[in-house]
Amino acid sequence: MPTLRQELAAQFQTLADPERALQQQAYTKSAMPYAGLPAPLMRKTAREVFKRFPLHQASLWLQAIRTLWDEATVCEERYAAIELFNLPLYKKALLDASALDLLRHMVVSEKSKN
């Protein structure tokens, strides 16, 4: 059975638009490539995948976010990590001070990638 990250990456790859990806990367001047998904499609796809991988503990939720962020091969995977962090279902129930280290990691590692 694939992991959340593997399933998300597979879905994004299936929907990828290489021409749009080049335009997105040029526009943002990102060192990390894009898959070429419009934001609404990326969000919809990510949320569909998230529904198939319920995370009932804060540690699982935070680890899933960190894995999506750290193992991202395209920018949309990092955007999906942010989407997962912001899902009200998890954020309201699981957000506590333990998320601060993860958020700090995301900010610092983002700066080092660009």
Salt bridges, closest charged atoms under 4 A:
GLU7 OE2 - ARG52 NH2 2.87
GLU48 OE2 - LYS44 NZ 3.03
ASP70 OD2 - ARG66 NE 3.35
ASP70 OD1 - HIS105 NE2 2.52
GLU71 OE1 - ARG5 NE 3.79
GLU77 OE1 - ARG5 NH2 3.16
GLU83 OE2 - ARG43 NE 3.18
GLU83 OE1 - ARG47 NH2 3.14
ASP101 OD1 - ARG104 NH1 2.81
GLU110 OE1 - ARG78 NH1 2.86
